[in-house]
Amino acid sequence: MFWADKVAEEIIQSGQYKPYWVDDMFTPSGFAHVGSLRGPLVHDILYRALRDKKEEVKWTYVINDFDTIDGLPSELMQDFEKYLGVPLRIAPSPVKGYESFAEYFAKDFQKVLIGLGIEAEFLSSWDMYHEGKFNEVIKIALDNAEKIQDIYQKVSGSKKKELGWLPLQVICQQCGKLGTTRVYEWDGKTVAYKCESSMVKWAKGCGFDGRISPFDGNGKLPWKVDWPAHWKVMGVTIEGAGKDHSSAGGSRDIAKALCDEVFDYPNPYNLPYEFFLIGGKKMASSKGLGLKARDLADVLPWEIGRFLFTRTDYKKAIEFDPVGTQAIPNLFDEYQKCADAYFNKGDEDLARAFELSQIGEIKKIPQVRFSVLTQWVQMPNMENTIKKEGLETWAKYARVWVDRFAPEDEKFEIKKRIPEEAKTLTQKQKEVLSRISKELDEKWTGDEFQTRIYDLGKELGLSGKETFAAIYLSLIGKDHGPKAAWLILSLDKEFVKKRFNEL
């Protein structure tokens, strides 16, 4: 049984998680990297699996736009350093046409998610706080501040009791920062706070002392409290996160304890999914590893981008390193294999991987292998063949692979002059080229001509490797290349005759 269907079955059989509400979250503090797609796709695939079992299920994706700016990419540091500590929803957008820093980066990521077929309802953390939906859980947290500190220390061992600490930060009434405020007193209606200059290393508070109601968006719970608070406020029953959050004593253990001991809310079903790796390393935008999520559609069609995540059980890491490797051609091959299983009633898991990767109506896909297509796009005069086969879309991605990712030995071009490497040709190799040139006025199919070329070489006592190497060396300056017959037939025959006879 496919991994998503197994998880859906386990959830249903447990009887613990109704009504089914799947949720995930994202903080729009910059351009998301490709690895950030694993969470929303794991949840979307599970949502579809539950829905396919005729279950009623809700699926939401929370944009954590009430979080603060606590770091910036180097290109924004000069202009936006003054906004460190300010909520993402308040800071201005780096680009005109957006209302805030949060909106710019959230909409950028949301566009990718929609392209990948994510069917979630998008919600704003800022809006929910400011609509008063968090007022009750804020009061519960403030009333149980000492218990929360005890849970931090008991579960993680990393948090010592702090005199006067309260689980809330408020927006400073003077400077507008959230990340620099320390709330230290609660009287049941208002909180006292100080905007501290040295509370965090990445932002400086203004020193203001104030008192304010913690409700209706004036304040926000710290992340480890905010997470289970979201579950209670919204009614979430299914939410996973990267496996690092589920390590012993991690944020998931703290969230579970807060559900049990503070918020009186059942712990949602957890999916501690593995990382997306590139070159064996965890994807991280802050370290500059890998592609931005917004670039994925430039590299893969949406369905195959989705398939990259769908095919692998959430408990297993995804290793994807496209540069200088066959990772992308192999991915296309695997996608075609799964499509074949779906349309021809083959392996059920492969068929299901294809089905859950589809966006909208399920359609037949190209049959020509991507590796062949990467050769066609490097050959002259292949546009009509590509169009006839309905391969225009995949051809675009084949060209991207050749230009950006392909190993050097997969690239070739027809040389305008006789390549230097052709000087190594033997007399027999030159003779076979001359004989091939005499066959060019015949009408050939690729398969027929490939056989004829091989036979011509055999008549001269050449091995197949020697025969085809002669063709490649004379045309592209390499001893290997695409299928020789198709390469020759893609070229102007007078050009080929001249080249083969002047060696």
C-alpha positions in Angstrom: 0.0 0.0 0.0 1.3 3.5 -0.9 2.7 5.4 2.0 0.0 8.1 2.1 -2.8 5.6 2.0 -1.1 3.7 4.9 -1.0 6.8 6.9 -4.6 7.7 6.0 -5.8 4.2 7.0 -3.9 4.4 10.3 -5.6 7.8 11.1 -9.0 6.5 10.3 -8.6 3.2 12.1 -7.4 4.9 15.3 -10.7 6.8 15.6 -8.8 9.6 17.5 -8.5 12.4 15.0 -12.0 13.4 13.9 -13.0 15.8 12.5 -10.0 15.6 10.2 -8.2 18.9 9.9 -4.8 18.9 8.3 -2.6 21.9 8.8 0.9 23.2 8.1 2.7 26.5 8.5 5.3 28.7 6.8 7.1 31.9 8.0 7.6 34.3 5.0 10.9 35.7 6.1 12.5 35.3 2.6 12.4 33.2 -0.5 11.7 29.6 0.5 14.1 26.9 -0.7 13.0 23.8 -2.5 13.3 21.8 0.7 10.5 23.9 2.2 8.1 22.2 -0.2 8.3 18.9 1.5 6.0 19.9 4.5 3.1 21.3 2.4 3.3 18.5 -0.1 3.4 15.7 2.5 0.3 17.3 4.1 -1.4 17.8 0.7 -0.8 14.2 -0.4 -2.2 12.9 2.9 -5.2 15.2 2.5 -5.9 13.7 -0.9 -5.5 10.2 0.5 -8.0 10.9 3.2 -10.4 12.5 0.7 -10.0 9.6 -1.7 -11.3 7.4 1.1 -14.5 9.4 1.1 -13.6 11.1 4.4 -14.5 14.8 5.1 -11.3 16.6 5.7 -10.2 20.2 5.9 -6.7 21.4 4.9 -5.2 24.8 5.9 -1.9 26.4 5.4 -1.0 29.1 7.9 1.3 32.0 6.9 3.1 33.0 10.1 3.2 36.7 9.2 3.1 37.7 12.9 6.6 36.4 13.3 9.5 38.9 13.5 12.3 39.6 11.1 15.2 38.0 12.9 17.6 37.7 10.0 18.0 39.0 6.5 19.7 37.9 3.2 22.8 40.0 2.5 21.2 41.9 -0.4 18.5 43.3 2.0 20.7 44.0 5.0 21.6 47.6 4.2 18.0 48.8 3.6 16.1 46.6 6.0 18.4 46.2 9.0 16.3 48.8 10.8 13.3 46.4 10.6 15.0 43.6 12.5 12.7 42.7 15.4 9.6 44.1 13.6 6.7 41.8 12.7 6.8 40.6 9.1 3.4 42.0 8.5 4.4 45.5 9.4 7.8 45.8 7.7 7.6 47.2 4.1 7.9 45.0 1.0 11.3 44.8 -0.7 9.4 45.2 -4.0 6.7 47.7 -4.9 3.2 46.5 -5.3 3.0 44.5 -2.0 1.7 45.8 1.3 4.3 44.2 3.5 7.5 42.1 3.7 5.3 39.2 4.6 3.0 39.6 1.7 5.8 39.7 -0.9 7.5 36.5 0.3 4.2 34.7 1.2 2.7 35.3 -2.2 5.9 34.2 -3.9 5.7 30.9 -2.1 1.9 30.6 -2.4 2.3 30.9 -6.2 4.6 27.8 -6.2 2.3 25.9 -3.9 -0.7 26.5 -6.1 1.3 25.5 -9.2 2.1 22.2 -7.5 -1.6 21.5 -6.9 -1.7 22.3 -3.2 -5.4 22.6 -2.3 -5.1 24.2 1.1 -7.0 27.2 2.4 -4.3 29.9 3.1 -4.7 31.7 6.5 -2.8 34.5 8.2 -1.5 34.2 11.7 -1.5 38.0 12.0 -5.2 38.2 11.0 -6.2 35.4 13.5 -4.5 37.2 16.4 -6.0 40.6 15.4 -9.4 39.1 15.0 -9.2 38.1 18.7 -9.2 34.3 17.9 -6.1 33.9 20.2 -7.4 35.9 23.1 -8.5 32.8 25.1 -5.2 30.9 24.6 -3.2 34.0 25.4 -5.0 34.3 28.7 -4.6 30.6 29.4 -0.8 30.8 28.7 -0.4 33.9 30.9 -2.3 32.3 33.7 -0.2 29.2 33.5 3.2 30.9 32.9 4.9 29.0 35.7 3.6 25.7 34.5 4.8 26.5 31.0 8.3 27.2 32.4 8.2 23.9 34.3 7.3 22.1 31.0 10.2 23.7 29.2 12.6 22.6 31.8 11.1 19.1 32.3 10.8 18.3 28.6 13.9 20.0 27.1 16.1 20.6 30.0 17.3 23.7 28.4 15.1 26.3 30.0 15.7 27.4 33.6 13.1 29.2 35.5 13.3 33.0 35.0 11.8 35.3 37.6 9.0 37.3 36.1 9.1 35.6 32.7 5.8 35.4 30.8 5.1 33.5 27.6 4.2 36.5 25.4 5.8 39.3 23.5 4.0 42.5 22.6 4.5 45.1 19.8 6.3 48.0 21.4 4.1 51.1 21.4 7.1 53.3 20.7 9.3 51.6 18.1 6.9 48.9 16.7 9.2 46.0 17.4 8.0 42.6 18.7 11.2 40.6 18.9 12.8 42.9 21.6 10.0 43.1 24.1 10.0 41.2 27.4 6.7 40.8 29.2 7.1 40.5 32.9 3.8 41.2 34.7 0.2 40.2 34.1 -2.7 41.5 36.2 -5.5 39.6 34.4 -6.3 42.5 31.9 -3.0 44.1 30.9 0.7 43.2 30.8 3.8 45.2 31.7 6.7 45.0 29.3 10.1 46.6 28.4 11.6 46.9 25.0 15.1 45.8 25.8 18.2 47.0 23.9 20.2 43.8 24.4 17.6 41.0 24.8 18.6 39.5 21.4 21.7 39.7 19.3 20.0 40.5 16.0 17.9 43.5 17.0 18.1 46.4 19.5 15.1 47.6 21.4 14.3 51.2 22.2 14.2 50.9 26.0 10.5 51.9 26.3 8.5 50.7 29.4 4.8 50.2 28.9 1.6 48.5 29.7 -0.9 47.2 27.3 -3.7 44.6 26.8 -2.2 41.4 25.4 -5.3 40.7 23.3 -6.6 41.5 19.8 -3.2 41.4 18.1 -1.2 43.5 20.6 0.9 40.5 21.5 2.0 37.1 20.2 2.9 33.8 22.0 6.5 32.5 21.6 6.9 29.8 18.9 6.8 26.8 21.2 3.6 27.9 22.8 2.1 29.5 19.7 2.3 26.1 17.8 -0.1 24.1 20.1 -2.1 27.3 20.6 -2.8 27.3 16.9 -4.1 23.7 17.1 -6.6 24.6 19.8 -7.7 27.8 18.2 -8.3 26.3 14.8 -9.2 22.7 15.7 -6.3 21.0 14.0 -6.1 17.2 14.3 -3.3 16.4 11.9 0.0 18.3 11.6 3.6 17.1 11.1 6.9 18.9 10.9 10.5 18.2 10.0 12.0 15.3 12.0 14.3 17.7 13.9 11.2 19.1 15.7 10.3 15.6 16.8 13.6 14.8 18.4 13.6 13.9 22.1 13.0 17.1 24.1 12.2 19.1 20.9 9.5 21.5 20.1 7.0 18.7 19.3 7.4 17.2 22.8 7.0 20.6 24.4 3.8 21.2 22.2 2.4 17.8 23.3 3.0 18.6 26.9 1.4 22.0 26.6 -1.7 20.3 24.9 -2.0 17.9 27.8 -1.2 20.2 30.8 -2.1 23.7 29.7 -4.4 23.9 26.8 -6.5 20.7 27.4 -6.4 19.8 23.7 -5.7 16.4 22.1 -2.3 16.2 20.5 -2.7 16.1 16.7 -1.4 13.2 14.6 2.3 13.8 13.9 4.2 13.2 10.6 7.9 13.8 11.4 9.1 13.9 7.9 12.7 13.5 6.7 14.8 16.2 5.1 15.2 17.1 1.5 18.9 16.8 0.8 21.2 18.1 -1.9 24.7 16.8 -2.1 23.9 14.9 1.1 23.2 18.1 3.0 19.9 19.5 4.4 18.5 22.2 2.3 18.8 25.6 4.0 18.2 29.0 2.3 20.3 30.7 4.9 23.3 28.6 3.8 22.7 29.1 0.2 22.2 25.4 -0.6 20.1 24.4 -3.5 17.3 26.0 -5.5 14.7 28.5 -4.4 11.2 27.1 -4.5 10.3 29.8 -7.0 12.9 28.3 -9.4 11.4 24.8 -9.4 9.1 25.4 -12.3 12.0 26.6 -14.4 13.6 23.1 -13.9 10.7 20.7 -13.9 7.1 20.6 -15.1 4.7 21.1 -12.1 3.5 17.5 -12.1 7.1 16.2 -12.1 8.1 18.7 -9.4 5.2 17.3 -7.3 6.2 13.7 -8.2 9.7 14.4 -6.8 8.1 14.7 -3.4 5.2 12.3 -3.8 7.2 9.2 -4.8 9.1 9.0 -1.5 7.7 7.9 1.9 7.8 10.9 4.3 10.0 8.8 6.6 12.8 8.7 4.0 15.1 11.5 3.0 14.9 12.8 -0.6 18.3 13.2 -2.2 18.2 15.4 -5.2 21.4 16.9 -6.7 20.8 17.9 -10.3 24.1 19.6 -11.1 26.4 17.4 -13.2 24.3 14.3 -12.6 21.5 12.2 -14.3 19.1 13.1 -11.4 16.6 14.9 -13.7 16.6 12.4 -16.6 16.2 9.6 -14.0 13.3 11.4 -12.4 11.5 11.7 -15.8 12.2 8.0 -16.5 10.7 7.1 -13.1 7.7 9.3 -13.7 7.1 7.5 -17.1 7.4 4.1 -15.4 4.8 5.2 -12.8 2.5 6.5 -15.5 2.8 3.2 -17.4 1.8 1.4 -14.2 -1.2 3.7 -13.8 -2.5 3.5 -17.4 -1.8 -0.2 -17.9 -2.9 -1.5 -14.4 0.7 -2.3 -13.3 2.3 -2.0 -9.8 -0.3 -0.4 -7.6 2.2 1.7 -5.6 3.8 3.1 -8.7 0.4 3.8 -10.2 -0.6 5.6 -7.0 2.6 7.7 -7.0 1.6 8.9 -10.5 -2.0 9.5 -9.6 -1.2 11.6 -6.5 1.3 13.6 -8.5 -1.3 14.9 -11.0 -2.7 18.4 -11.0 -6.2 18.6 -12.4 -7.3 16.1 -15.0 -5.1 13.0 -15.4 -3.7 12.9 -19.0 -1.4 10.7 -21.0 2.2 11.7 -20.9 5.0 11.6 -23.6 6.5 8.2 -24.4 9.8 9.4 -25.7 12.5 9.1 -23.0 13.8 12.4 -21.6 17.4 11.3 -22.3 16.5 11.0 -25.9 14.8 14.3 -25.9 17.9 16.0 -24.4 19.8 14.7 -27.5 17.1 15.9 -29.9 17.2 19.5 -28.5 20.9 19.6 -29.3 20.4 18.5 -32.9 19.6 20.9 -35.7 16.2 20.7 -37.5 14.4 18.6 -34.9 11.7 21.1 -34.2 9.1 19.4 -36.4 9.8 16.0 -34.9 9.5 17.4 -31.4 6.2 19.1 -32.3 4.9 16.0 -34.1 5.5 13.9 -30.9 3.8 16.6 -28.7 7.0 17.2 -26.8 7.3 21.0 -26.9 6.8 21.3 -23.1 9.2 18.6 -22.1 11.7 19.9 -24.8 11.8 23.2 -22.9 13.0 21.4 -19.8 15.4 19.2 -21.7 17.1 22.3 -23.0 17.3 23.7 -19.4 18.9 20.4 -18.3 21.5 20.5 -21.1 22.3 24.2 -20.5 22.4 24.2 -16.7 22.8 20.8 -15.2 24.1 18.2 -17.7 27.6 16.6 -17.3 29.9 17.8 -20.1 30.0 14.4 -21.7 26.2 14.7 -22.4 26.6 17.9 -24.3 27.4 18.2 -27.9 27.2 20.6 -30.8 27.8 20.3 -34.5 31.2 21.8 -35.4 31.2 24.2 -38.2 34.7 23.1 -39.1 36.4 19.7 -39.0 37.1 19.1 -35.3 40.7 18.7 -34.3 39.8 15.3 -32.8 39.0 14.0 -36.3 42.7 13.8 -37.0 42.8 10.5 -35.1 40.6 8.7 -37.6 42.0 5.6 -39.2 41.9 5.0 -43.0 39.1 2.5 -42.5 37.1 5.0 -40.4 37.5 7.6 -43.2 36.4 5.0 -45.7 33.2 4.1 -43.8 32.3 7.8 -43.6 32.7 8.1 -47.4 30.5 5.1 -47.9 27.9 6.5 -45.5 27.8 9.7 -47.5 26.8 7.8 -50.6 23.7 6.4 -48.8 22.3 9.8 -47.9 20.1 10.3 -50.9 18.1 7.2 -49.9 15.0 7.6 -47.8 15.7 6.2 -44.4 14.0 5.8 -41.1 16.3 6.2 -38.1 16.3 2.5 -37.2 16.9 1.4 -40.7 19.8 3.8 -41.2 21.4 2.9 -37.9 21.5 -0.8 -39.0 22.9 0.2 -42.4 25.7 2.3 -40.8 26.6 -0.7 -38.6 26.7 -3.0 -41.6 28.9 -0.7 -43.7 31.4 -0.6 -40.9 31.3 -4.4 -40.5 32.0 -4.8 -44.2 35.3 -2.9 -43.6 36.2 -4.9 -40.5 35.3 -2.1 -38.1 33.5 -2.7 -34.8 30.3 -0.9 -34.1 32.2 1.3 -31.6 34.8 2.3 -34.2 32.2 3.0 -36.8 30.1 5.3 -34.7 33.1 7.0 -33.1 34.2 8.0 -36.7 30.8 9.8 -37.1 31.0 11.5 -33.7 34.6 12.6 -34.1 33.9 14.1 -37.5 30.7 16.0 -36.5 31.0 16.9 -32.8 34.6 16.3 -31.9 33.8 13.5 -29.3 34.0 9.7 -29.6 30.5 9.3 -28.3 27.1 11.0 -28.8 23.4 10.5 -29.6 22.2 7.8 -31.9 24.3 8.3 -35.0 21.6 7.7 -37.6 19.2 10.3 -36.0 22.1 12.8 -35.7 23.0 12.5 -39.3 19.4 12.6 -40.5 18.8 15.8 -38.5 21.5 17.6 -40.5 21.6 19.0 -44.0 22.7 16.1 -46.1 24.9 18.2 -48.3 26.7 19.4 -45.2 27.2 15.8 -44.1 28.4 14.7 -47.5 31.0 17.5 -47.6 32.2 16.8 -44.1 32.5 13.0 -44.6 34.3 13.3 -47.9 36.9 16.0 -46.9 38.5 13.9 -44.1 
